Amino acid sequence: MIIIRDIFDFDIGHLAKSPCRECQHRQNLPDCSEQCEMLDNIQTILARAISCTGRHPFLES
């Protein structure tokens, strides 16, 4: 899958709480995470984000 990075991280927002907290399959954690459509959608949205942070620790000496 190709992810088009076209949204800034501040446009996405943040999660107020884990979607797993009220999930009917939470007793199966972490085994259910691989098949979870909700987590897949969240990861896809986050992968589209262009980071606007000024710090990149991996570039610092």
N, C-alpha and C positions, 0 to 999 in steps of 0.2 A: 504494500500500500504506500502510495506517495502522499506525504503530508505537505500541504501548501501552507507555508508560514506567512500569514497575512493579517494577524491580529496581535496588537501589543498586549503585554501581560496585564497592564492596568485596565484594559478594556474587558478582560475576562472576569476579573474580580477574584474572589476567594471562596473556599468552602467554609460554611459556618459550622458544619459538623459532618462527620463521616456518613456517607449514604448507607453504610453497613449497620449503623446503630438501630435502624428500624426495619431492616430487611428480614423477610420471613425465613431466609436461609442462613442467618448469622451463626447458628449453632454449627454450621459446617465449615466455618472459617478455619484456616485459610484456603482449604481445598476448593471452595466454591468460587474463589476470586478469578480463576482462569476462565470460567464460563460466564462470568457476570457481565451482562450487557450494559448495566449502569456504569460500572467501573471502566469498561471499554470506552464508552462515550466520554467520560471525564478525561481519561488519558489522551484520547484523540483531540479533545478541545485544548488541553494543556500543551500537547505537542505542537499545535499550531501557533502557539504564542511566541512572539519575538521578545526576548528579555530586554528590559529597559534599565537594568541595574548598571550602575557605574563601576561596580566591583566585579572583577573576574579573578578569583583566587588562583585559578590554574595558570593565569598569565603572570602572576606576581612572583618575584624571586624569593 
